[in-house]
Amino acid sequence: ELKVEQNPLFLSMQEGKNYTIYCNYSTTSDRLYWYRQDPGKSLESLFVLLSNGAVKQEGRLMASLDTKARLSTLHITAAVHDLSATYFCAEETSGSRLTFGEGTQLTVNP
Amino acid sequence: DSGVTQTPKHLITATGQRVTLRCSPRSGDLSVYWYQQSLDQGLQFLIQYYNGEERAKGNILERFSAQQFPDLHSELNLSSLELGDSALYFCASSSGGGQTPYEQYFGPGTRLTVT
């Protein structure tokens, strides 16, 4: 069964702090995606990771992929309130369908 | 704005009814995907079409069907609606057919409420 697990599911952090969200997936896929969703809104693509060892950074967010460990991480550096949202990782499997994790609800407090 | 459009934005209907959700992909994109987001099931892949043909099927109920038309827009038909079908339905599009990684761009979604 395809399974993508994220942890933590809920994360409350202070502005200025660092934290990492973990995403474990079940297949040998080497394609992993990170999306952001604001309440009631659509999914916004953050990162596309296409190979083992891939690392991508955009602003205060950095994503990495370890296909051997079937693990992707989303690292948040010096969090700001605007980063409050739900973050999803998704594994691309056969036919380019995406299997999503449960989502990590991030709240950044002043 | 991803360039993917969905109509309607909101839909309220009664159990047993049938509804049609519409999606227009980004210009030039050949693949359309449908996803359902609900509190209890999370985000689930339903079905994919590529250039008019069904390419992949996920957790789509038999009461649900979809198609992609020659102009590449897609419709998701939901029939014999049940309370549990209440969810946010997303359409996504990409340029490819699955052999090469193609990023999926999501539309704004249609919120379906079944009463």
Interface residues (C-beta under 8 A of the other chain):
Chain A: R31 Y33 Y35 K41 S42 L43 E44 S45 V48 L50 F88 A90 E92 S94 G95 S96 R97 L98 T99 F100 E102 G103
Chain B: S2 S31 Y33 Y35 G42 L43 Q44 F45 Q48 R55 A56 G58 F90 A92 S94 G96 G97 G98 P101 Y102 E103 Q104 Y105 F106 G107 P108 G109
